[in-house]
Amino acid sequence: MPRAAPDPNSDLIADKWILSVSKEGEFVAFRPFGWTGPEPHERVTAETRDALLAKLRYRSPRESGLQ
């Protein structure tokens, strides 16, 4: 069985964000329990998963590895 290609977003979200979908169908990212970085109660929302990931990339170049 071929191995799946690594998710290019894994460095963006791993240990930094929990992604979920609300009851209303909105995509949500929030900080994991015990987050000690800035804004531990931060929450980012978008209408699609791609839009949510784009917001996360845009808001934090250091977290997305674009710096």
KOLPAGU-40509 format. One line per 4 residues: number of its first residue (from 1); their letters; for each residue x, z negated, y of N, C-alpha, C, O. Coordinates in Angstrom, 1 decimal, padded with zeros to 4 digits. Atoms other than C-alpha are relative to their C-alpha. Layout:
N
NUM = a = X,Z,Y,X,Z,Y,X,Z,Y,X,Z,Y ~ ...
//
This chain:
67
1 = mpra = 000.8,000.0,-001.2,000.0,000.0,000.0,000.9,000.0,001.2,001.8,-000.9,001.4 ~ -000.8,-000.1,-001.2,001.5,001.0,003.4,-000.2,-001.2,000.9,-001.4,-001.7,001.0 ~ 000.1,001.2,-001.0,002.2,-001.8,005.9,-000.7,000.5,001.3,-000.4,001.6,001.7 ~ 000.6,-000.3,-001.3,000.1,-001.9,009.0,001.0,000.0,001.1,002.0,-000.8,001.1
5 = apdp = -000.9,000.0,-001.1,001.9,-001.0,012.2,-000.2,-001.3,000.8,-001.3,-001.8,000.9 ~ 000.2,001.2,-000.7,002.6,-004.1,014.3,-000.9,000.2,001.2,-000.8,001.3,001.9 ~ 000.9,-000.1,-001.1,000.0,-004.8,017.0,000.8,-000.1,001.3,001.5,-001.1,001.5 ~ -000.8,000.1,-001.2,001.6,-003.9,020.4,-000.4,-001.1,001.0,000.3,-001.4,001.9
9 = nsdl = 000.5,001.1,-000.9,-000.5,-006.6,022.0,000.3,-001.4,-000.5,000.0,-002.4,000.1 ~ -000.3,001.3,000.5,000.8,-009.4,019.8,000.8,-000.9,000.9,000.6,-002.1,001.0 ~ -000.9,000.7,-000.9,003.5,-010.4,022.2,-000.8,-000.5,001.3,-000.5,-001.5,001.9 ~ 000.8,000.4,-001.2,000.9,-010.5,025.0,-000.9,-001.2,-000.3,-001.1,-002.0,000.6
13 = iadk = 000.9,001.0,000.2,-001.5,-012.8,023.3,000.4,-001.2,-000.9,-000.1,-002.3,-000.9 ~ -000.5,001.0,000.9,000.4,-014.7,020.6,000.4,-001.3,000.7,001.3,-001.3,001.5 ~ -000.2,001.4,-000.5,000.4,-018.5,021.4,-000.3,-000.1,001.5,000.0,-001.1,002.0 ~ 000.3,000.1,-001.4,-000.8,-017.7,024.9,-001.5,000.1,000.3,-002.0,-000.4,001.3
17 = wils = 001.4,-000.2,-000.2,-004.4,-016.6,024.6,-000.8,000.0,-001.3,-000.3,000.3,-002.4 ~ 000.9,-000.1,001.1,-007.4,-016.9,022.2,-001.0,001.0,000.5,-001.6,000.8,001.5 ~ 001.0,-001.1,-000.3,-009.6,-013.8,022.2,-001.3,-000.3,-000.7,-001.3,-000.6,-001.9 ~ 001.3,000.2,000.6,-013.3,-014.1,021.5,-001.0,000.9,000.7,-000.8,001.6,001.6
21 = vske = 001.2,-000.7,-000.6,-016.7,-012.5,022.2,-001.1,-001.0,000.2,-001.5,-001.7,-000.8 ~ 001.0,001.0,-000.3,-019.4,-014.5,023.9,-001.3,000.5,-000.7,-001.4,001.6,-001.2 ~ 001.4,-000.3,000.5,-023.1,-014.5,022.7,-000.6,001.2,000.7,-001.3,002.0,000.1 ~ 000.5,-001.1,-000.8,-023.8,-012.0,025.5,000.8,001.3,-000.3,000.4,002.3,000.3
25 = gefv = -000.8,-001.2,000.3,-021.2,-009.6,024.1,001.2,000.3,000.9,001.8,001.3,000.9 ~ -001.1,-000.1,-000.9,-018.6,-010.2,026.8,001.3,-000.4,-000.7,001.3,-001.4,-001.4 ~ -001.2,000.4,000.6,-015.0,-010.3,025.7,000.7,-001.0,000.9,000.7,-000.9,002.1 ~ -000.6,001.1,-000.7,-013.2,-013.5,026.7,001.3,-000.4,-000.6,001.6,-000.3,-001.8
29 = afrp = -001.4,000.5,000.3,-009.6,-014.8,026.7,000.1,-001.4,000.6,-000.2,-001.5,001.8 ~ -000.2,001.4,-000.6,-008.9,-018.5,027.1,001.3,-000.6,-000.6,001.7,-000.1,-001.7 ~ -001.3,000.6,000.4,-005.8,-020.7,026.7,-000.3,-000.8,-001.2,-001.3,-001.5,-001.4 ~ 000.2,000.8,001.2,-005.3,-022.4,023.3,000.1,-001.5,000.3,000.6,-001.9,001.4
33 = fgwt = 000.0,001.4,-000.2,-005.8,-026.1,022.9,001.4,-000.5,000.1,002.3,000.0,-000.7 ~ -001.4,000.5,-000.2,-002.7,-028.0,024.1,000.9,000.9,000.8,002.1,000.6,000.9 ~ -000.8,-000.9,-000.8,-001.5,-025.2,026.4,000.6,-000.8,001.1,-000.1,-001.6,001.8 ~ -000.7,000.8,-001.0,001.1,-026.7,028.7,000.5,000.8,001.1,001.2,000.3,002.0
37 = gpep = -000.4,-000.9,-001.1,001.7,-023.7,030.9,-001.0,-000.2,001.2,-001.8,-001.1,001.2 ~ 000.9,000.1,-001.2,000.0,-023.0,034.2,-001.5,000.2,-000.4,-001.8,001.0,-001.3 ~ 001.4,-000.2,000.1,-003.8,-023.2,034.4,-000.5,-000.1,-001.4,-000.9,000.9,-002.0 ~ 000.4,000.2,001.4,-004.7,-024.7,031.0,-001.5,000.4,-000.3,-001.8,000.6,-001.5
41 = herv = 001.4,-000.3,000.2,-008.4,-024.0,031.5,-000.4,001.4,000.5,-001.6,001.7,000.7 ~ 000.2,-001.4,-000.5,-008.0,-020.4,032.6,-000.8,000.7,-001.0,-000.7,000.6,-002.2 ~ 000.9,-000.8,000.8,-010.6,-018.0,031.3,-000.1,001.4,000.7,-000.3,001.5,001.9 ~ 000.0,-001.3,-000.5,-010.5,-014.2,031.7,-001.1,000.7,-000.8,-001.2,000.6,-002.0
45 = taet = 001.1,-000.7,000.7,-013.5,-012.0,030.9,000.0,001.5,000.3,000.5,001.9,001.4 ~ 000.1,-001.5,-000.3,-014.2,-008.2,030.6,-001.1,000.5,-001.0,-001.5,-000.2,-001.9 ~ 001.1,-000.6,000.7,-016.9,-005.9,029.2,000.5,000.6,-001.3,-000.3,000.8,-002.3 ~ -000.6,-000.6,001.3,-014.5,-004.3,026.5,001.3,-000.7,-000.3,001.9,-001.3,000.5
49 = rdal = -001.3,000.6,000.4,-011.5,-005.5,024.5,001.1,000.7,000.8,002.1,000.0,001.2 ~ -001.1,-000.7,-000.7,-009.3,-002.8,026.1,000.1,-000.4,001.5,001.2,-000.6,002.0 ~ 000.0,000.5,-001.4,-010.4,-003.9,029.6,000.6,-001.4,000.1,001.3,-001.8,001.0 ~ -000.6,001.3,000.0,-009.6,-007.5,028.7,001.5,000.0,-000.2,002.2,-000.7,000.6
53 = lakl = -001.4,000.0,000.2,-006.2,-006.7,027.4,000.7,000.6,001.3,001.8,000.1,001.7 ~ -000.6,-000.5,-001.2,-005.5,-004.6,030.6,000.0,-001.1,001.1,001.0,-001.2,001.8 ~ 000.0,001.1,-000.9,-006.5,-007.6,032.7,001.1,-001.0,-000.3,001.8,-001.5,000.6 ~ -001.1,000.9,000.4,-004.1,-009.8,030.8,001.3,000.5,000.3,002.2,-000.2,000.8
57 = ryrs = -001.3,-000.7,-000.4,-001.3,-007.3,031.2,000.3,000.0,001.5,001.4,-000.3,001.9 ~ -000.2,-000.1,-001.5,-001.9,-006.9,034.9,000.3,-001.4,000.6,001.1,-001.5,001.6 ~ -000.1,001.3,-000.6,-002.2,-010.6,035.7,001.2,-000.7,-000.2,001.6,-001.7,000.5 ~ -001.2,000.7,000.3,001.0,-011.7,034.1,001.0,000.9,-000.6,001.2,001.0,-001.8
61 = pres = -001.0,-000.9,000.5,003.8,-009.2,033.8,001.0,-000.7,-000.9,001.5,-000.2,-001.8 ~ -001.0,000.7,000.8,006.1,-011.9,032.4,-000.5,-000.2,-001.4,000.2,-000.1,-002.3 ~ 000.6,000.2,001.3,003.7,-012.6,029.5,-000.1,001.3,-000.8,000.0,001.2,-002.0 ~ 000.2,-001.3,000.7,003.3,-008.9,028.7,001.4,000.6,-000.3,001.4,001.7,-000.9
65 = glq = -001.4,-000.6,000.3,007.1,-008.3,028.6,000.3,001.1,000.9,001.2,001.9,000.6 ~ -000.2,-001.2,-000.9,006.9,-005.8,031.5,001.0,-000.3,001.1,001.3,000.6,001.9 ~ -000.9,000.4,-001.1,009.3,-007.7,033.8,001.4,000.5,-000.2,002.2,000.3,000.7
//
